[in-house]
């Protein structure tokens, strides 16, 4: 199985969700991308369908938006 | 590890998310609760902190709200 990608932006909700996701699916199965620190990944995230963070892009291309997170506009702003 | 609980209400977004979650964490590690069919569970879900569905209640008590789902008010309505 290829890795899922967990997109976040460093907010407390994101960090909490990151820990939960890593615990649930295992850190070997998920790549963590911090969009605040690696802004070059924002475009890729948007193309993949990420509308808010935190979000989990599964290996089959689905996006699970988690919690009532920050909008992509907030991440860019 | 005790099981996580995936709450949903049968909407297309819920079913898609359910498949993703089961694929990610394994069906042995998650209990699926359909709040539309098992309305007695709505109160438990709310007490656990579920504000919208689909949502994943992790074994450590955190609630991951997934996608832009239906509000609990909609599930009750």
Backbone of each chain as nested JSON, in Angstrom:
{
  "chains": [
    {"id": "A", "residues": [
      {"number": 1, "name": "UNK", "atoms": {"N": [0.854, -1.194, 0.0], "CA": [0.0, 0.0, 0.0], "C": [0.881, 1.232, 0.0]}},
      {"number": 2, "name": "UNK", "atoms": {"N": [0.632, 2.172, -0.891], "CA": [1.39, 3.402, -0.853], "C": [0.926, 4.237, 0.331]}},
      {"number": 3, "name": "UNK", "atoms": {"N": [1.754, 5.187, 0.69], "CA": [1.474, 5.96, 1.904], "C": [0.309, 6.921, 1.726]}},
      {"number": 4, "name": "UNK", "atoms": {"N": [-0.402, 7.146, 2.812], "CA": [-1.311, 8.273, 2.879], "C": [-0.482, 9.519, 3.201]}},
      {"number": 5, "name": "UNK", "atoms": {"N": [-1.05, 10.683, 2.937], "CA": [-0.369, 11.934, 3.272], "C": [-1.262, 12.731, 4.211]}},
      {"number": 6, "name": "UNK", "atoms": {"N": [-0.714, 13.114, 5.361], "CA": [-1.459, 13.931, 6.311], "C": [-0.985, 15.373, 6.177]}},
      {"number": 7, "name": "UNK", "atoms": {"N": [-1.882, 16.255, 5.726], "CA": [-1.561, 17.67, 5.571], "C": [-2.025, 18.43, 6.8]}},
      {"number": 8, "name": "UNK", "atoms": {"N": [-1.159, 19.271, 7.326], "CA": [-1.581, 20.109, 8.443], "C": [-0.831, 21.429, 8.397]}},
      {"number": 9, "name": "UNK", "atoms": {"N": [-1.121, 22.3, 9.343], "CA": [-0.486, 23.613, 9.337], "C": [-0.039, 24.022, 10.729]}},
      {"number": 10, "name": "UNK", "atoms": {"N": [0.162, 23.051, 11.586], "CA": [0.767, 23.348, 12.881], "C": [-0.177, 23.836, 13.965]}},
      {"number": 11, "name": "UNK", "atoms": {"N": [-1.464, 23.939, 13.645], "CA": [-2.404, 24.408, 14.653], "C": [-2.608, 23.301, 15.696]}},
      {"number": 12, "name": "UNK", "atoms": {"N": [-3.074, 23.672, 16.894], "CA": [-3.268, 22.655, 17.935], "C": [-4.179, 21.514, 17.499]}},
      {"number": 13, "name": "UNK", "atoms": {"N": [-5.247, 21.838, 16.791], "CA": [-6.144, 20.788, 16.296], "C": [-5.387, 19.847, 15.365]}},
      {"number": 14, "name": "UNK", "atoms": {"N": [-4.522, 20.444, 14.519], "CA": [-3.742, 19.636, 13.574], "C": [-2.826, 18.666, 14.315]}},
      {"number": 15, "name": "UNK", "atoms": {"N": [-2.122, 19.151, 15.317], "CA": [-1.145, 18.336, 16.03], "C": [-1.851, 17.194, 16.754]}},
      {"number": 16, "name": "UNK", "atoms": {"N": [-2.975, 17.502, 17.359], "CA": [-3.76, 16.473, 18.042], "C": [-4.218, 15.412, 17.044]}},
      {"number": 17, "name": "UNK", "atoms": {"N": [-4.729, 15.862, 15.909], "CA": [-5.198, 14.929, 14.894], "C": [-4.039, 14.118, 14.329]}},
      {"number": 18, "name": "UNK", "atoms": {"N": [-2.882, 14.759, 14.182], "CA": [-1.702, 14.047, 13.661], "C": [-1.359, 12.871, 14.568]}},
      {"number": 19, "name": "UNK", "atoms": {"N": [-1.338, 13.131, 15.881], "CA": [-1.026, 12.053, 16.818], "C": [-2.046, 10.92, 16.712]}},
      {"number": 20, "name": "UNK", "atoms": {"N": [-3.318, 11.288, 16.585], "CA": [-4.369, 10.262, 16.48], "C": [-4.189, 9.431, 15.215]}},
      {"number": 21, "name": "UNK", "atoms": {"N": [-3.929, 10.115, 14.102], "CA": [-3.789, 9.414, 12.821], "C": [-2.571, 8.487, 12.846]}},
      {"number": 22, "name": "UNK", "atoms": {"N": [-1.46, 8.988, 13.384], "CA": [-0.25, 8.161, 13.448], "C": [-0.504, 6.941, 14.321]}},
      {"number": 23, "name": "UNK", "atoms": {"N": [-1.203, 7.156, 15.438], "CA": [-1.526, 6.019, 16.309], "C": [-2.422, 5.012, 15.602]}},
      {"number": 24, "name": "UNK", "atoms": {"N": [-3.363, 5.517, 14.799], "CA": [-4.36, 4.64, 14.175], "C": [-3.769, 3.839, 13.017]}},
      {"number": 25, "name": "UNK", "atoms": {"N": [-3.03, 4.504, 12.156], "CA": [-2.616, 3.803, 10.938], "C": [-1.127, 3.502, 10.902]}},
      {"number": 26, "name": "UNK", "atoms": {"N": [-0.375, 4.004, 11.895], "CA": [1.045, 3.678, 11.963], "C": [1.899, 4.685, 11.219]}},
      {"number": 27, "name": "UNK", "atoms": {"N": [2.993, 5.116, 11.836], "CA": [3.777, 6.192, 11.225], "C": [4.463, 5.763, 9.934]}},
      {"number": 28, "name": "UNK", "atoms": {"N": [4.607, 4.457, 9.734], "CA": [5.216, 3.995, 8.487], "C": [4.263, 4.119, 7.303]}},
      {"number": 29, "name": "UNK", "atoms": {"N": [2.974, 4.317, 7.606], "CA": [1.969, 4.338, 6.542], "C": [1.482, 5.726, 6.187]}},
      {"number": 30, "name": "UNK", "atoms": {"N": [2.062, 6.746, 6.823], "CA": [1.586, 8.099, 6.553], "C": [2.766, 9.067, 6.501]}},
      {"number": 31, "name": "UNK", "atoms": {"N": [2.728, 9.913, 5.492], "CA": [3.72, 10.976, 5.356], "C": [3.088, 12.255, 5.901]}},
      {"number": 32, "name": "UNK", "atoms": {"N": [3.808, 12.977, 6.743], "CA": [3.282, 14.206, 7.336], "C": [3.82, 15.404, 6.57]}},
      {"number": 33, "name": "UNK", "atoms": {"N": [2.926, 16.274, 6.123], "CA": [3.343, 17.493, 5.424], "C": [2.805, 18.708, 6.174]}},
      {"number": 34, "name": "UNK", "atoms": {"N": [3.715, 19.556, 6.626], "CA": [3.359, 20.795, 7.337], "C": [3.321, 21.921, 6.306]}},
      {"number": 35, "name": "UNK", "atoms": {"N": [2.116, 22.334, 5.926], "CA": [1.981, 23.321, 4.849], "C": [2.49, 24.699, 5.258]}},
      {"number": 36, "name": "UNK", "atoms": {"N": [2.559, 24.959, 6.555], "CA": [3.108, 26.234, 7.009], "C": [4.618, 26.294, 6.801]}},
      {"number": 37, "name": "UNK", "atoms": {"N": [5.269, 25.15, 6.963], "CA": [6.728, 25.108, 6.829], "C": [7.16, 24.756, 5.415]}},
      {"number": 38, "name": "UNK", "atoms": {"N": [6.31, 24.049, 4.685], "CA": [6.658, 23.63, 3.325], "C": [5.578, 24.115, 2.376]}},
      {"number": 39, "name": "UNK", "atoms": {"N": [5.625, 25.409, 2.132], "CA": [4.539, 26.049, 1.39], "C": [4.508, 25.615, -0.073]}},
      {"number": 40, "name": "UNK", "atoms": {"N": [5.585, 25.072, -0.565], "CA": [5.592, 24.586, -1.949], "C": [4.623, 23.422, -2.133]}},
      {"number": 41, "name": "UNK", "atoms": {"N": [4.199, 22.809, -1.037], "CA": [3.281, 21.675, -1.12], "C": [1.811, 22.104, -1.154]}},
      {"number": 42, "name": "UNK", "atoms": {"N": [1.559, 23.399, -0.947], "CA": [0.159, 23.855, -0.899], "C": [-0.55, 23.569, -2.22]}},
      {"number": 43, "name": "UNK", "atoms": {"N": [0.156, 23.854, -3.333], "CA": [-0.442, 23.642, -4.658], "C": [-0.801, 22.164, -4.859]}},
      {"number": 44, "name": "UNK", "atoms": {"N": [0.129, 21.283, -4.504], "CA": [-0.136, 19.847, -4.641], "C": [-1.341, 19.426, -3.801]}},
      {"number": 45, "name": "UNK", "atoms": {"N": [-1.419, 19.975, -2.598], "CA": [-2.527, 19.636, -1.713], "C": [-3.851, 20.066, -2.334]}},
      {"number": 46, "name": "UNK", "atoms": {"N": [-3.855, 21.274, -2.886], "CA": [-5.095, 21.766, -3.494], "C": [-5.498, 20.92, -4.69]}},
      {"number": 47, "name": "UNK", "atoms": {"N": [-4.511, 20.558, -5.518], "CA": [-4.81, 19.734, -6.693], "C": [-5.392, 18.385, -6.26]}},
      {"number": 48, "name": "UNK", "atoms": {"N": [-4.911, 17.881, -5.123], "CA": [-5.394, 16.591, -4.623], "C": [-6.794, 16.695, -4.035]}},
      {"number": 49, "name": "UNK", "atoms": {"N": [-7.27, 17.946, -3.836], "CA": [-8.615, 18.127, -3.328], "C": [-8.7, 18.557, -1.88]}},
      {"number": 50, "name": "UNK", "atoms": {"N": [-7.572, 18.906, -1.289], "CA": [-7.577, 19.361, 0.105], "C": [-8.214, 20.744, 0.175]}},
      {"number": 51, "name": "UNK", "atoms": {"N": [-9.269, 20.85, 0.976], "CA": [-9.974, 22.13, 1.107], "C": [-9.724, 22.783, 2.449]}},
      {"number": 52, "name": "UNK", "atoms": {"N": [-9.299, 22.013, 3.423], "CA": [-9.002, 22.546, 4.752], "C": [-7.995, 21.618, 5.404]}},
      {"number": 53, "name": "UNK", "atoms": {"N": [-7.345, 22.088, 6.433], "CA": [-6.419, 21.244, 7.182], "C": [-6.886, 21.17, 8.628]}},
      {"number": 54, "name": "UNK", "atoms": {"N": [-6.587, 20.094, 9.338], "CA": [-5.882, 18.916, 8.86], "C": [-6.73, 18.057, 7.911]}},
      {"number": 55, "name": "UNK", "atoms": {"N": [-6.039, 17.373, 7.012], "CA": [-6.712, 16.47, 6.075], "C": [-5.805, 15.285, 5.787]}},
      {"number": 56, "name": "UNK", "atoms": {"N": [-6.426, 14.173, 5.53], "CA": [-5.678, 12.959, 5.191], "C": [-6.002, 12.566, 3.757]}},
      {"number": 57, "name": "UNK", "atoms": {"N": [-4.978, 12.589, 2.915], "CA": [-5.125, 12.118, 1.532], "C": [-4.775, 10.641, 1.525]}},
      {"number": 58, "name": "UNK", "atoms": {"N": [-5.752, 9.801, 1.232], "CA": [-5.504, 8.357, 1.283], "C": [-4.797, 7.906, 0.014]}},
      {"number": 59, "name": "UNK", "atoms": {"N": [-4.24, 6.699, 0.071], "CA": [-3.451, 6.203, -1.054], "C": [-4.302, 5.981, -2.296]}},
      {"number": 60, "name": "UNK", "atoms": {"N": [-5.619, 5.904, -2.129], "CA": [-6.486, 5.768, -3.307], "C": [-7.033, 7.114, -3.78]}},
      {"number": 61, "name": "UNK", "atoms": {"N": [-6.515, 8.198, -3.222], "CA": [-6.83, 9.522, -3.749], "C": [-7.991, 10.231, -3.093]}},
      {"number": 62, "name": "UNK", "atoms": {"N": [-8.598, 9.606, -2.08], "CA": [-9.675, 10.296, -1.379], "C": [-9.096, 11.247, -0.338]}},
      {"number": 63, "name": "UNK", "atoms": {"N": [-9.811, 12.327, -0.092], "CA": [-9.388, 13.278, 0.93], "C": [-10.366, 13.232, 2.09]}},
      {"number": 64, "name": "UNK", "atoms": {"N": [-9.864, 12.929, 3.268], "CA": [-10.675, 12.986, 4.481], "C": [-10.338, 14.279, 5.202]}},
      {"number": 65, "name": "UNK", "atoms": {"N": [-11.274, 15.216, 5.179], "CA": [-11.068, 16.465, 5.911], "C": [-11.422, 16.218, 7.366]}},
      {"number": 66, "name": "UNK", "atoms": {"N": [-10.534, 16.57, 8.255], "CA": [-10.681, 16.214, 9.659], "C": [-10.975, 17.458, 10.49]}},
      {"number": 67, "name": "UNK", "atoms": {"N": [-11.92, 17.333, 11.382], "CA": [-12.275, 18.383, 12.308], "C": [-12.775, 19.634, 11.593]}},
      {"number": 68, "name": "UNK", "atoms": {"N": [-12.963, 20.681, 12.351], "CA": [-13.359, 21.96, 11.781], "C": [-12.1, 22.804, 11.696]}},
      {"number": 69, "name": "UNK", "atoms": {"N": [-11.259, 22.469, 10.767], "CA": [-9.918, 23.043, 10.724], "C": [-9.878, 24.387, 10.038]}},
      {"number": 70, "name": "UNK", "atoms": {"N": [-8.661, 24.819, 9.788], "CA": [-8.427, 26.07, 9.089], "C": [-8.656, 25.852, 7.599]}},
      {"number": 71, "name": "UNK", "atoms": {"N": [-9.217, 26.86, 6.96], "CA": [-9.415, 26.759, 5.514], "C": [-8.081, 26.938, 4.804]}},
      {"number": 72, "name": "UNK", "atoms": {"N": [-8.015, 26.482, 3.574], "CA": [-6.788, 26.656, 2.805], "C": [-6.464, 28.15, 2.657]}},
      {"number": 73, "name": "UNK", "atoms": {"N": [-7.487, 28.985, 2.598], "CA": [-7.253, 30.429, 2.494], "C": [-6.492, 30.931, 3.728]}},
      {"number": 74, "name": "UNK", "atoms": {"N": [-6.82, 30.358, 4.906], "CA": [-6.131, 30.771, 6.126], "C": [-4.664, 30.339, 6.098]}},
      {"number": 75, "name": "UNK", "atoms": {"N": [-4.423, 29.158, 5.558], "CA": [-3.047, 28.651, 5.504], "C": [-2.192, 29.539, 4.613]}},
      {"number": 76, "name": "UNK", "atoms": {"N": [-2.813, 30.015, 3.536], "CA": [-2.066, 30.866, 2.6], "C": [-1.871, 32.283, 3.13]}},
      {"number": 77, "name": "UNK", "atoms": {"N": [-2.818, 32.73, 3.923], "CA": [-2.877, 34.15, 4.297], "C": [-1.739, 34.611, 5.194]}}
    ]},
    {"id": "B", "residues": [
      {"number": 1, "name": "UNK", "atoms": {"N": [-5.17, -2.549, 22.146], "CA": [-5.838, -1.28, 21.846], "C": [-7.338, -1.517, 21.738]}},
      {"number": 2, "name": "UNK", "atoms": {"N": [-8.129, -0.738, 22.447], "CA": [-9.568, -0.86, 22.3], "C": [-9.984, -0.253, 20.956]}},
      {"number": 3, "name": "UNK", "atoms": {"N": [-11.185, -0.603, 20.537], "CA": [-11.627, -0.205, 19.204], "C": [-11.961, 1.282, 19.13]}},
      {"number": 4, "name": "UNK", "atoms": {"N": [-11.726, 1.837, 17.969], "CA": [-12.294, 3.132, 17.648], "C": [-13.74, 2.911, 17.216]}},
      {"number": 5, "name": "UNK", "atoms": {"N": [-14.527, 3.973, 17.248], "CA": [-15.914, 3.891, 16.785], "C": [-16.112, 4.895, 15.661]}},
      {"number": 6, "name": "UNK", "atoms": {"N": [-16.612, 4.413, 14.531], "CA": [-16.903, 5.288, 13.403], "C": [-18.412, 5.536, 13.362]}},
      {"number": 7, "name": "UNK", "atoms": {"N": [-18.798, 6.791, 13.596], "CA": [-20.219, 7.157, 13.565], "C": [-20.564, 7.729, 12.197]}},
      {"number": 8, "name": "UNK", "atoms": {"N": [-21.654, 7.262, 11.633], "CA": [-22.1, 7.844, 10.374], "C": [-23.616, 7.765, 10.295]}},
      {"number": 9, "name": "UNK", "atoms": {"N": [-24.145, 8.289, 9.202], "CA": [-25.601, 8.335, 9.071], "C": [-26.052, 7.906, 7.686]}},
      {"number": 10, "name": "UNK", "atoms": {"N": [-25.198, 7.171, 6.99], "CA": [-25.622, 6.589, 5.728], "C": [-25.519, 7.467, 4.509]}},
      {"number": 11, "name": "UNK", "atoms": {"N": [-25.041, 8.705, 4.693], "CA": [-24.918, 9.582, 3.535], "C": [-23.755, 9.106, 2.663]}},
      {"number": 12, "name": "UNK", "atoms": {"N": [-23.759, 9.507, 1.377], "CA": [-22.676, 9.062, 0.479], "C": [-21.294, 9.411, 1.012]}},
      {"number": 13, "name": "UNK", "atoms": {"N": [-21.149, 10.615, 1.561], "CA": [-19.852, 11.005, 2.124], "C": [-19.465, 10.055, 3.248]}},
      {"number": 14, "name": "UNK", "atoms": {"N": [-20.477, 9.693, 4.071], "CA": [-20.21, 8.783, 5.191], "C": [-19.71, 7.427, 4.703]}},
      {"number": 15, "name": "UNK", "atoms": {"N": [-20.37, 6.878, 3.696], "CA": [-20.022, 5.542, 3.213], "C": [-18.626, 5.541, 2.608]}},
      {"number": 16, "name": "UNK", "atoms": {"N": [-18.321, 6.58, 1.851], "CA": [-16.992, 6.7, 1.268], "C": [-15.933, 6.778, 2.366]}},
      {"number": 17, "name": "UNK", "atoms": {"N": [-16.201, 7.604, 3.378], "CA": [-15.249, 7.755, 4.48], "C": [-15.117, 6.453, 5.263]}},
      {"number": 18, "name": "UNK", "atoms": {"N": [-16.237, 5.748, 5.418], "CA": [-16.198, 4.469, 6.131], "C": [-15.243, 3.502, 5.438]}},
      {"number": 19, "name": "UNK", "atoms": {"N": [-15.347, 3.414, 4.11], "CA": [-14.458, 2.507, 3.383], "C": [-13.0, 2.908, 3.56]}},
      {"number": 20, "name": "UNK", "atoms": {"N": [-12.754, 4.21, 3.517], "CA": [-11.379, 4.691, 3.685], "C": [-10.846, 4.354, 5.074]}},
      {"number": 21, "name": "UNK", "atoms": {"N": [-11.672, 4.587, 6.078], "CA": [-11.237, 4.351, 7.463], "C": [-10.978, 2.867, 7.69]}},
      {"number": 22, "name": "UNK", "atoms": {"N": [-11.883, 2.027, 7.187], "CA": [-11.704, 0.581, 7.358], "C": [-10.431, 0.121, 6.648]}},
      {"number": 23, "name": "UNK", "atoms": {"N": [-10.19, 0.676, 5.451], "CA": [-8.957, 0.323, 4.744], "C": [-7.723, 0.75, 5.51]}},
      {"number": 24, "name": "UNK", "atoms": {"N": [-7.808, 1.929, 6.137], "CA": [-6.636, 2.498, 6.798], "C": [-6.307, 1.796, 8.109]}},
      {"number": 25, "name": "UNK", "atoms": {"N": [-7.313, 1.572, 8.925], "CA": [-7.003, 1.07, 10.27], "C": [-7.436, -0.373, 10.48]}},
      {"number": 26, "name": "UNK", "atoms": {"N": [-8.133, -0.943, 9.479], "CA": [-8.496, -2.35, 9.577], "C": [-9.841, -2.542, 10.248]}},
      {"number": 27, "name": "UNK", "atoms": {"N": [-10.67, -3.42, 9.677], "CA": [-12.039, -3.545, 10.188], "C": [-12.101, -4.141, 11.591]}},
      {"number": 28, "name": "UNK", "atoms": {"N": [-11.033, -4.832, 11.997], "CA": [-11.028, -5.379, 13.35], "C": [-10.811, -4.297, 14.407]}},
      {"number": 29, "name": "UNK", "atoms": {"N": [-10.353, -3.117, 13.956], "CA": [-10.005, -2.066, 14.92], "C": [-11.044, -0.962, 15.016]}},
      {"number": 30, "name": "UNK", "atoms": {"N": [-12.151, -1.124, 14.309], "CA": [-13.15, -0.061, 14.333], "C": [-14.564, -0.666, 14.348]}},
      {"number": 31, "name": "UNK", "atoms": {"N": [-15.375, -0.094, 15.209], "CA": [-16.793, -0.453, 15.262], "C": [-17.568, 0.602, 14.473]}},
      {"number": 32, "name": "UNK", "atoms": {"N": [-18.456, 0.145, 13.602], "CA": [-19.241, 1.076, 12.778], "C": [-20.621, 1.258, 13.405]}},
      {"number": 33, "name": "UNK", "atoms": {"N": [-21.017, 2.497, 13.646], "CA": [-22.345, 2.781, 14.192], "C": [-23.093, 3.685, 13.219]}},
      {"number": 34, "name": "UNK", "atoms": {"N": [-24.231, 3.2, 12.73], "CA": [-25.09, 3.957, 11.817], "C": [-26.164, 4.646, 12.661]}},
      {"number": 35, "name": "UNK", "atoms": {"N": [-25.999, 5.955, 12.853], "CA": [-26.905, 6.672, 13.757], "C": [-28.314, 6.786, 13.202]}},
      {"number": 36, "name": "UNK", "atoms": {"N": [-28.45, 6.649, 11.882], "CA": [-29.783, 6.681, 11.296], "C": [-30.561, 5.416, 11.615]}},
      {"number": 37, "name": "UNK", "atoms": {"N": [-29.831, 4.287, 11.701], "CA": [-30.486, 3.004, 11.974], "C": [-30.527, 2.674, 13.464]}},
      {"number": 38, "name": "UNK", "atoms": {"N": [-29.554, 3.202, 14.204], "CA": [-29.46, 2.919, 15.637], "C": [-29.498, 4.239, 16.405]}},
      {"number": 39, "name": "UNK", "atoms": {"N": [-30.685, 4.821, 16.447], "CA": [-30.821, 6.175, 16.98], "C": [-30.563, 6.23, 18.482]}},
      {"number": 40, "name": "UNK", "atoms": {"N": [-30.6, 5.093, 19.149], "CA": [-30.316, 5.086, 20.587], "C": [-28.859, 5.448, 20.861]}},
      {"number": 41, "name": "UNK", "atoms": {"N": [-28.026, 5.367, 19.831], "CA": [-26.605, 5.688, 20.005], "C": [-26.298, 7.183, 19.856]}},
      {"number": 42, "name": "UNK", "atoms": {"N": [-27.308, 7.953, 19.428], "CA": [-27.058, 9.384, 19.188], "C": [-26.599, 10.073, 20.468]}},
      {"number": 43, "name": "UNK", "atoms": {"N": [-27.262, 9.746, 21.583], "CA": [-26.906, 10.387, 22.857], "C": [-25.456, 10.063, 23.234]}},
      {"number": 44, "name": "UNK", "atoms": {"N": [-25.074, 8.798, 23.113], "CA": [-23.695, 8.412, 23.43], "C": [-22.699, 9.164, 22.565]}},
      {"number": 45, "name": "UNK", "atoms": {"N": [-23.05, 9.289, 21.286], "CA": [-22.151, 9.985, 20.359], "C": [-21.973, 11.435, 20.784]}},
      {"number": 46, "name": "UNK", "atoms": {"N": [-23.083, 12.064, 21.161], "CA": [-23.001, 13.465, 21.571], "C": [-22.178, 13.63, 22.845]}},
      {"number": 47, "name": "UNK", "atoms": {"N": [-22.384, 12.719, 23.788], "CA": [-21.624, 12.784, 25.04], "C": [-20.126, 12.628, 24.758]}},
      {"number": 48, "name": "UNK", "atoms": {"N": [-19.802, 11.809, 23.771], "CA": [-18.4, 11.587, 23.418], "C": [-17.791, 12.79, 22.705]}},
      {"number": 49, "name": "UNK", "atoms": {"N": [-18.662, 13.722, 22.281], "CA": [-18.148, 14.925, 21.638], "C": [-18.356, 14.979, 20.141]}},
      {"number": 50, "name": "UNK", "atoms": {"N": [-19.139, 14.043, 19.607], "CA": [-19.407, 14.041, 18.168], "C": [-20.325, 15.218, 17.826]}},
      {"number": 51, "name": "UNK", "atoms": {"N": [-19.854, 16.082, 16.931], "CA": [-20.636, 17.257, 16.531], "C": [-21.209, 17.119, 15.141]}},
      {"number": 52, "name": "UNK", "atoms": {"N": [-20.626, 16.25, 14.341], "CA": [-21.112, 16.029, 12.986], "C": [-20.7, 14.618, 12.583]}},
      {"number": 53, "name": "UNK", "atoms": {"N": [-21.342, 14.108, 11.551], "CA": [-20.944, 12.815, 11.03], "C": [-20.551, 12.953, 9.571]}},
      {"number": 54, "name": "UNK", "atoms": {"N": [-19.654, 12.124, 9.059], "CA": [-18.993, 11.039, 9.763], "C": [-17.935, 11.539, 10.752]}},
      {"number": 55, "name": "UNK", "atoms": {"N": [-17.738, 10.765, 11.814], "CA": [-16.72, 11.092, 12.802], "C": [-16.118, 9.799, 13.34]}},
      {"number": 56, "name": "UNK", "atoms": {"N": [-14.864, 9.881, 13.71], "CA": [-14.174, 8.736, 14.277], "C": [-13.805, 9.051, 15.724]}},
      {"number": 57, "name": "UNK", "atoms": {"N": [-14.382, 8.281, 16.645], "CA": [-14.031, 8.406, 18.062], "C": [-12.886, 7.438, 18.324]}},
      {"number": 58, "name": "UNK", "atoms": {"N": [-11.716, 7.97, 18.644], "CA": [-10.554, 7.093, 18.833], "C": [-10.603, 6.459, 20.218]}},
      {"number": 59, "name": "UNK", "atoms": {"N": [-9.793, 5.422, 20.393], "CA": [-9.818, 4.687, 21.654], "C": [-9.344, 5.531, 22.828]}},
      {"number": 60, "name": "UNK", "atoms": {"N": [-8.627, 6.621, 22.548], "CA": [-8.224, 7.507, 23.644], "C": [-9.195, 8.658, 23.851]}},
      {"number": 61, "name": "UNK", "atoms": {"N": [-10.331, 8.601, 23.182], "CA": [-11.403, 9.555, 23.484], "C": [-11.445, 10.792, 22.615]}},
      {"number": 62, "name": "UNK", "atoms": {"N": [-10.523, 10.906, 21.662], "CA": [-10.565, 12.057, 20.765], "C": [-11.578, 11.826, 19.648]}},
      {"number": 63, "name": "UNK", "atoms": {"N": [-12.189, 12.886, 19.192], "CA": [-13.13, 12.783, 18.084], "C": [-12.523, 13.457, 16.855]}},
      {"number": 64, "name": "UNK", "atoms": {"N": [-12.384, 12.702, 15.802], "CA": [-11.942, 13.26, 14.521], "C": [-13.169, 13.425, 13.642]}},
      {"number": 65, "name": "UNK", "atoms": {"N": [-13.576, 14.669, 13.441], "CA": [-14.7, 14.93, 12.545], "C": [-14.181, 14.918, 11.123]}},
      {"number": 66, "name": "UNK", "atoms": {"N": [-14.839, 14.179, 10.272], "CA": [-14.32, 13.944, 8.929], "C": [-15.206, 14.622, 7.899]}},
      {"number": 67, "name": "UNK", "atoms": {"N": [-14.568, 15.278, 6.95], "CA": [-15.254, 15.926, 5.85], "C": [-16.195, 17.023, 6.329]}},
      {"number": 68, "name": "UNK", "atoms": {"N": [-16.965, 17.541, 5.411], "CA": [-17.96, 18.551, 5.75], "C": [-19.297, 17.831, 5.832]}},
      {"number": 69, "name": "UNK", "atoms": {"N": [-19.457, 17.079, 6.878], "CA": [-20.581, 16.165, 6.964], "C": [-21.846, 16.82, 7.462]}},
      {"number": 70, "name": "UNK", "atoms": {"N": [-22.811, 15.98, 7.748], "CA": [-24.092, 16.434, 8.266], "C": [-23.953, 16.764, 9.748]}},
      {"number": 71, "name": "UNK", "atoms": {"N": [-24.602, 17.808, 10.181], "CA": [-24.581, 18.151, 11.597], "C": [-25.439, 17.162, 12.38]}},
      {"number": 72, "name": "UNK", "atoms": {"N": [-25.19, 17.102, 13.687], "CA": [-25.975, 16.215, 14.525], "C": [-27.445, 16.609, 14.472]}},
      {"number": 73, "name": "UNK", "atoms": {"N": [-27.708, 17.9, 14.303], "CA": [-29.101, 18.35, 14.206], "C": [-29.787, 17.719, 12.991]}},
      {"number": 74, "name": "UNK", "atoms": {"N": [-29.043, 17.598, 11.9], "CA": [-29.607, 16.987, 10.689], "C": [-29.902, 15.501, 10.908]}},
      {"number": 75, "name": "UNK", "atoms": {"N": [-29.008, 14.827, 11.654], "CA": [-29.206, 13.403, 11.896], "C": [-30.475, 13.171, 12.717]}},
      {"number": 76, "name": "UNK", "atoms": {"N": [-30.708, 14.095, 13.655], "CA": [-31.892, 13.963, 14.511], "C": [-33.17, 14.328, 13.776]}},
      {"number": 77, "name": "UNK", "atoms": {"N": [-33.062, 15.245, 12.82], "CA": [-34.242, 15.886, 12.227], "C": [-35.134, 14.944, 11.451]}}
    ]}
  ]
}
